[in-house]
């Protein structure tokens, strides 16, 4: 069984440098920077003060409301300050800085496992929020929020995203190959708590070893692994649902409106670790690749590690001109390498001048290639023209807010029009105006 969705693009995969590289652990560094806002929603509130000693895995910030998460110390050390520091998005945000204790073993205290078979939904939601788990495919939406289902909704189908369709990135691939037990156990836990009728994981066909490892681990459990055609952006929720079930999530709606809950494979492993070992989300897998690094790798990196330290560990070379956090399609270029690794950081890509795309922009020729690329069946060139004309109302009427900013339209455009950037800026303006009641 295999499927896909309508439209999309086929960028070069560039996964060969790391797809067969086993997971390595990033050595501990001297200092860590933890932004209080590492998730969609409200930032956490610090519960430590400068000069305080903290243990690895200790809570250093608590949620500020339901759509917020707990933040833990990635190392044993001392809090050296709480104040503004550059976030990877370029903004100055409040952060907790921790200096690692050079004499500490950095061992995490193992806790007794939780009996997930008797967990209520409320207890599970509290556990996941307490562990600080967010969506680890890049969006960093607090995972526990998805599990508090609204009145009248239920999880009939649990869908797990193992596509990893962004070029260069292979951290989810290696996780499925090397830790299929954690991925499958996490799926089992979530399905049990939410009383899901079925569990389906979609994995693109360019990961045959991951498909085999998952199927071997699943055995006779009621979990289906579906190989999918390789296409971008296959891992987006709506595209994945279309590929798996040939069903469309209506415009303006969520997967939950079809009684579907979608999660990433890394989030499943993090849930298994939290339930079985009491391990909070203090480190994550990151693919470090691109022509600007000499030793590409899949690294297990403590959250808060400076990007500069990670790249030095992998041998950043002098030809690097741009570093992107995430994948090349949806990731963000970093203004400073002093930015920290976040819970949602899936990749660090170092690009040299010859591979950075600086297209000359020409007039739109109405070729329709952006329409063919858009998996959400929008009209990207029209949205771009409306954005430039600042016609916000017409943009909303043309479903601009349904754009998931995947970048497929910009990739396909032969005229070099920065379509997705225009739409992204316009969406931000629309949201600001709506918040003001305009």
C-alpha positions as CSV (number, residue, x, y, z in Angstrom):
1,X,0.0,0.0,0.0
2,X,1.4,3.4,-0.9
3,X,0.0,6.9,-1.6
4,X,0.7,10.5,-1.9
5,X,-1.2,13.8,-2.2
6,X,-2.0,16.1,-5.1
7,X,0.7,18.5,-6.4
8,X,3.9,19.1,-4.4
9,X,7.5,19.2,-5.6
10,X,10.6,16.9,-5.8
11,X,13.7,18.8,-4.5
12,X,17.0,16.9,-4.5
13,X,17.1,14.9,-1.3
14,X,20.8,15.4,-0.3
15,X,20.4,12.8,2.5
16,X,23.3,10.6,1.5
17,X,25.8,12.3,3.8
18,X,23.9,11.4,7.0
19,X,21.2,8.8,6.3
20,X,23.5,5.9,7.3
21,X,25.4,7.7,10.0
22,X,24.5,6.3,13.5
23,X,23.4,8.6,16.2
24,X,26.3,10.2,18.2
25,X,26.1,12.2,21.5
26,X,27.2,15.8,21.4
27,X,29.8,16.4,24.1
28,X,28.8,18.8,26.9
29,X,29.9,22.4,26.6
30,X,30.6,25.1,29.2
31,X,27.4,27.2,28.9
32,X,23.7,26.7,27.8
33,X,21.1,29.3,26.9
34,X,17.4,28.3,27.4
35,X,14.8,30.6,25.8
36,X,11.7,30.7,28.0
37,X,9.6,30.5,24.8
38,X,10.4,27.3,23.0
39,X,6.9,26.4,22.0
40,X,4.0,27.8,20.2
41,X,1.9,29.5,22.9
42,X,3.0,31.4,26.0
43,X,6.6,31.3,27.3
44,X,7.4,29.5,30.6
45,X,7.9,31.3,33.9
46,X,11.3,30.9,35.5
47,X,11.4,29.3,39.0
48,X,15.2,29.6,39.5
49,X,17.4,32.7,40.2
50,X,20.9,33.7,39.3
51,X,23.5,31.9,41.3
52,X,21.3,28.9,42.1
53,X,22.7,25.4,41.6
54,X,20.5,23.1,39.4
55,X,20.6,19.4,38.6
56,X,20.3,17.9,35.1
57,X,16.6,17.4,34.4
58,X,15.5,19.8,37.2
59,X,12.6,22.1,36.4
60,X,13.8,25.7,35.8
61,X,10.6,27.2,34.4
62,X,7.0,26.2,34.7
63,X,4.1,26.6,32.2
64,X,2.3,29.9,32.1
65,X,-1.1,28.5,31.3
66,X,-2.3,25.5,29.4
67,X,-0.7,26.3,26.0
68,X,2.7,26.4,27.5
69,X,5.3,23.9,28.6
70,X,7.8,23.1,31.4
71,X,11.5,23.8,30.9
72,X,14.2,21.7,32.4
73,X,17.9,22.2,32.9
74,X,19.9,20.2,30.3
75,X,22.9,20.0,32.6
76,X,24.0,20.0,36.3
77,X,25.5,23.4,36.9
78,X,24.8,27.0,38.0
79,X,22.3,29.6,36.8
80,X,24.4,32.6,35.8
81,X,21.7,34.8,34.6
82,X,18.2,35.4,33.4
83,X,17.8,38.0,30.7
84,X,17.6,38.9,27.0
85,X,19.5,36.8,24.5
86,X,19.2,36.2,20.8
87,X,16.6,33.6,19.8
88,X,17.2,31.8,16.5
89,X,14.4,33.9,15.0
90,X,16.6,37.0,15.5
91,X,14.6,38.5,18.4
92,X,15.9,39.3,21.8
93,X,13.9,37.1,24.3
94,X,14.2,36.2,28.0
95,X,16.5,33.2,28.5
96,X,18.0,31.3,31.4
97,X,21.7,30.8,31.1
98,X,23.4,27.9,32.9
99,X,27.1,27.3,33.3
100,X,27.8,23.5,33.4
101,X,29.6,22.0,36.4
102,X,32.9,20.7,34.9
103,X,33.1,18.1,37.7
104,X,29.5,16.7,37.5
105,X,28.9,13.3,35.9
106,X,25.8,14.7,34.1
107,X,23.9,11.5,34.9
108,X,20.2,11.9,34.8
109,X,18.4,10.4,37.8
110,X,16.3,7.5,36.6
111,X,12.7,7.5,37.9
112,X,10.2,4.7,38.3
113,X,8.1,4.0,35.2
114,X,4.5,5.1,35.1
115,X,1.8,2.4,34.5
116,X,0.5,3.9,31.2
117,X,-2.3,1.3,31.0
118,X,-4.2,2.9,33.8
119,X,-3.5,6.6,33.0
120,X,-6.5,8.8,32.6
121,X,-6.4,11.4,29.9
122,X,-6.0,14.2,32.4
123,X,-3.1,12.5,34.1
124,X,-1.4,11.8,30.8
125,X,-1.9,15.5,29.7
126,X,-0.3,16.6,32.9
127,X,2.6,14.1,32.5
128,X,3.4,15.3,29.0
129,X,3.2,19.0,29.9
130,X,5.4,18.4,33.0
131,X,8.0,16.6,30.7
132,X,8.1,19.6,28.5
133,X,7.3,17.7,25.3
134,X,6.5,19.6,22.1
135,X,6.0,18.6,18.5
136,X,9.5,17.8,17.3
137,X,8.9,18.0,13.6
138,X,9.7,21.7,13.7
139,X,6.5,23.5,14.8
140,X,7.1,22.9,18.5
141,X,3.3,22.9,19.4
142,X,2.9,21.7,23.0
143,X,2.1,18.0,22.6
144,X,-0.2,17.8,25.6
145,X,-2.6,20.3,24.0
146,X,-3.4,17.8,21.3
147,X,-4.4,15.2,23.8
148,X,-7.0,17.3,25.6
149,X,-9.7,16.7,23.2
150,X,-12.7,19.1,23.0
151,X,-16.1,18.0,23.9
152,X,-17.7,15.9,21.2
153,X,-14.3,14.9,19.7
154,X,-12.4,11.7,19.9
155,X,-9.3,10.2,18.4
156,X,-10.6,7.6,16.0
157,X,-7.3,7.5,14.1
158,X,-3.8,8.2,15.5
159,X,-1.4,9.2,12.7
160,X,2.3,9.3,13.1
161,X,4.6,11.3,10.8
162,X,7.8,9.5,9.8
163,X,8.1,11.1,6.4
164,X,11.0,13.6,7.1
165,X,10.5,15.0,3.6
166,X,12.8,18.0,4.0
167,X,16.1,17.7,2.1
168,X,19.3,17.0,4.1
169,X,17.4,16.0,7.3
170,X,17.8,12.4,8.6
171,X,17.4,12.6,12.4
172,X,13.9,11.0,12.3
173,X,15.2,8.4,9.9
174,X,18.0,7.4,12.3
175,X,15.6,7.4,15.3
176,X,13.3,5.0,13.5
177,X,16.2,2.7,12.6
178,X,18.0,2.8,15.9
179,X,15.2,3.3,18.4
180,X,12.1,1.7,16.9
181,X,11.2,0.3,20.3
182,X,10.8,3.8,21.8
183,X,8.8,5.1,18.7
184,X,6.4,2.1,18.7
185,X,6.0,2.2,22.5
186,X,5.2,5.9,22.4
187,X,2.5,5.2,19.7
188,X,1.2,2.4,21.9
189,X,0.9,4.7,24.9
190,X,-0.8,7.5,23.1
191,X,-3.2,5.2,21.4
192,X,-4.1,3.5,24.7
193,X,-4.7,6.8,26.6
194,X,-6.8,8.3,23.8
195,X,-8.6,5.1,23.0
196,X,-7.8,5.3,19.3
197,X,-9.4,2.9,17.0
198,X,-6.4,2.6,14.7
199,X,-2.7,3.7,14.5
200,X,-1.0,4.4,11.2
201,X,2.5,5.6,10.6
202,X,3.5,7.0,7.2
203,X,7.1,6.7,6.1
204,X,8.5,7.7,2.7
205,X,9.9,4.9,0.5
206,X,13.5,6.4,0.6
207,X,13.8,4.9,4.2
208,X,13.4,1.2,3.6
209,X,15.5,0.3,6.6
210,X,13.3,2.4,8.9
211,X,10.2,0.7,7.5
212,X,11.7,-2.7,8.1
213,X,12.8,-1.8,11.6
214,X,9.4,-0.5,12.6
215,X,7.6,-3.5,11.1
216,X,9.9,-5.9,13.0
217,X,9.3,-4.0,16.2
218,X,5.5,-3.8,15.7
219,X,5.2,-7.5,15.2
220,X,1.5,-8.5,15.7
221,X,0.5,-5.2,17.3
222,X,-2.4,-3.3,15.6
223,X,-0.2,-0.6,14.1
224,X,0.1,-0.1,10.3
225,X,3.2,1.1,8.6
226,X,2.4,2.7,5.2
227,X,5.2,3.4,2.7
228,X,4.6,6.7,0.9
229,X,5.9,8.1,-2.4
230,X,8.8,10.6,-1.9
231,X,7.4,14.1,-2.3
232,X,7.6,17.4,-0.5
233,X,5.7,18.5,1.7
234,X,4.5,14.9,2.5
235,X,5.0,15.4,6.2
236,X,2.5,18.2,6.6
237,X,-0.5,17.1,8.5
238,X,-3.1,17.7,5.7
239,X,-0.9,16.2,3.0
240,X,-0.1,13.1,5.2
241,X,-3.8,12.5,5.8
242,X,-4.6,12.8,2.1
243,X,-1.7,10.4,1.3
244,X,-2.8,7.8,3.9
245,X,-6.6,7.9,3.7
246,X,-7.4,9.9,0.5
247,X,-9.4,12.3,2.7
248,X,-9.0,16.1,2.8
249,X,-9.1,18.3,5.9
250,X,-11.4,21.1,4.9
251,X,-10.0,24.7,4.6
252,X,-9.9,26.3,8.0
253,X,-10.3,23.0,9.8
254,X,-7.9,20.8,11.7
255,X,-7.2,17.0,11.6
256,X,-9.2,16.7,14.8
257,X,-12.3,17.8,12.8
258,X,-11.9,14.3,11.1
259,X,-11.2,12.8,14.6
260,X,-7.6,12.4,13.7
261,X,-4.6,13.2,15.9
262,X,-1.2,13.6,14.2
263,X,2.2,13.4,15.9
264,X,5.9,13.2,14.9
265,X,8.0,10.0,15.5
266,X,10.4,11.9,17.7
267,X,7.5,13.1,19.9
268,X,6.5,9.5,20.3
269,X,10.0,8.5,21.5
270,X,10.0,11.4,23.9
271,X,6.7,10.3,25.4
272,X,8.0,6.8,25.8
273,X,11.1,8.1,27.6
274,X,9.0,10.3,29.9
275,X,6.6,7.5,30.8
276,X,9.2,4.7,31.2
277,X,12.1,6.6,32.7
278,X,10.8,10.0,33.9
279,X,13.1,11.6,31.3
280,X,12.1,15.2,30.4
281,X,12.8,16.7,27.0
282,X,16.3,18.1,27.6
283,X,18.0,16.9,24.5
284,X,17.0,16.1,20.9
285,X,18.4,14.6,17.7
286,X,19.7,17.1,15.2
287,X,21.1,16.5,11.7
288,X,24.2,18.5,11.0
289,X,25.0,18.6,7.3
290,X,25.6,20.7,4.3
291,X,28.8,21.4,2.3
292,X,30.0,23.8,5.0
293,X,30.7,21.0,7.5
294,X,33.5,18.4,7.2
295,X,31.9,15.7,9.4
296,X,28.1,15.5,8.8
297,X,26.4,13.8,11.7
298,X,23.1,12.9,13.5
299,X,23.8,14.3,17.0
300,X,21.9,13.9,20.3
301,X,22.3,17.5,21.5
302,X,21.3,19.0,24.8
303,X,18.7,21.8,24.4
304,X,20.4,25.2,24.9
305,X,23.7,24.2,23.3
306,X,25.1,27.1,21.2
307,X,24.9,26.4,17.5
308,X,28.5,27.5,17.2
309,X,29.6,24.7,19.5
310,X,27.7,22.1,17.5
311,X,29.1,23.2,14.2
312,X,32.7,23.3,15.6
313,X,32.2,19.7,16.8
314,X,31.3,18.7,13.2
315,X,34.1,20.7,11.7
316,X,32.6,23.9,10.2
317,X,34.8,25.1,7.4
318,X,35.8,28.6,6.2
319,X,33.6,28.3,3.1
320,X,30.4,28.5,5.1
321,X,28.3,31.6,4.3
322,X,24.9,30.7,5.7
323,X,23.6,28.4,8.5
324,X,20.0,27.4,8.5
325,X,18.2,26.0,11.5
326,X,15.8,23.3,10.3
327,X,15.5,22.2,6.7
328,X,16.3,24.2,3.6
329,X,12.6,24.6,2.6
330,X,11.1,25.8,5.9
331,X,14.1,26.5,8.1
332,X,15.3,29.9,9.2
333,X,18.7,31.4,8.4
334,X,20.6,32.4,11.6
335,X,21.8,35.9,12.2
336,X,24.3,34.7,14.8
337,X,25.8,31.3,15.7
338,X,25.4,32.1,19.3
339,X,21.8,31.1,19.0
340,X,20.9,28.0,21.0
341,X,19.5,24.7,19.9
342,X,15.8,24.5,20.7
343,X,13.4,21.7,21.4
344,X,12.1,22.1,17.8
345,X,15.5,22.1,16.1
346,X,15.7,19.3,13.6
347,X,18.7,20.3,11.7
348,X,21.7,22.7,11.4
349,X,22.7,23.1,7.7
350,X,25.9,24.9,6.7
351,X,25.8,26.2,3.1
352,X,28.7,27.6,1.0
353,X,28.3,30.5,-1.4
354,X,28.0,28.3,-4.5
355,X,24.9,26.4,-3.1
356,X,23.1,29.4,-1.6
357,X,20.2,30.3,-3.9
358,X,20.2,34.1,-4.8
359,X,17.9,34.1,-7.7
360,X,17.3,37.3,-9.8
361,X,13.7,38.2,-9.5
362,X,11.8,38.7,-12.8
363,X,8.2,39.5,-13.5
364,X,5.6,36.7,-12.9
365,X,4.9,35.0,-16.3
366,X,1.6,33.4,-15.1
367,X,3.1,29.9,-15.9
368,X,1.1,28.2,-13.1
369,X,4.0,26.2,-11.7
370,X,3.4,27.6,-8.2
371,X,-0.2,26.3,-8.5
372,X,1.0,22.9,-9.4
373,X,3.4,22.9,-6.5
374,X,0.9,24.0,-3.8
375,X,-0.4,21.0,-1.9
376,X,-3.1,23.1,-0.3
377,X,-4.5,23.9,-3.7
378,X,-4.1,27.7,-3.2
379,X,-3.1,30.3,-5.9
380,X,0.3,31.4,-4.6
381,X,1.0,34.0,-7.3
382,X,-2.3,35.7,-6.7
383,X,-1.6,35.8,-2.9
384,X,1.9,37.2,-3.6
385,X,0.4,40.0,-5.8
386,X,-2.2,40.8,-3.2
387,X,0.5,40.9,-0.5
388,X,2.5,43.4,-2.4
389,X,-0.6,45.5,-2.9
390,X,-1.4,45.2,0.8
391,X,-4.9,44.0,0.0
392,X,-5.3,42.1,3.3
393,X,-9.0,41.5,3.0
394,X,-8.8,39.9,-0.4
395,X,-5.9,37.8,0.9
396,X,-8.1,36.4,3.6
397,X,-10.9,35.7,1.1
398,X,-8.3,33.8,-1.0
399,X,-7.5,31.5,2.0
400,X,-4.1,33.0,2.7
401,X,-4.2,31.8,6.3
402,X,-4.4,28.2,5.0
403,X,-0.9,28.6,3.6
404,X,1.5,26.5,5.7
405,X,4.6,28.3,4.4
406,X,6.2,25.2,3.1
407,X,8.1,27.1,0.3
408,X,7.1,24.7,-2.5
409,X,5.8,27.7,-4.5
410,X,9.0,29.6,-4.3
411,X,11.0,26.5,-5.1
412,X,8.9,26.0,-8.3
413,X,8.9,29.6,-9.5
414,X,11.1,30.1,-12.6
415,X,10.9,33.9,-12.1
416,X,12.6,33.8,-8.7
417,X,9.6,35.5,-7.0
418,X,9.9,35.2,-3.2
419,X,6.3,34.0,-3.0
420,X,6.3,32.3,0.4
421,X,8.1,35.3,2.0
422,X,5.5,37.7,0.7
423,X,2.7,35.5,2.0
424,X,4.4,34.9,5.4
425,X,4.8,38.7,6.0
426,X,1.2,39.3,4.9
427,X,-0.1,36.6,7.2
428,X,1.7,38.2,10.1
429,X,0.2,41.6,9.2
430,X,-3.3,40.1,8.9
431,X,-3.0,38.5,12.4
432,X,-1.8,41.8,13.9
433,X,-4.8,43.6,12.4
434,X,-7.2,41.0,13.6
435,X,-5.8,41.2,17.1
436,X,-6.5,44.9,17.0
437,X,-10.0,44.3,15.8
438,X,-9.3,46.0,12.4
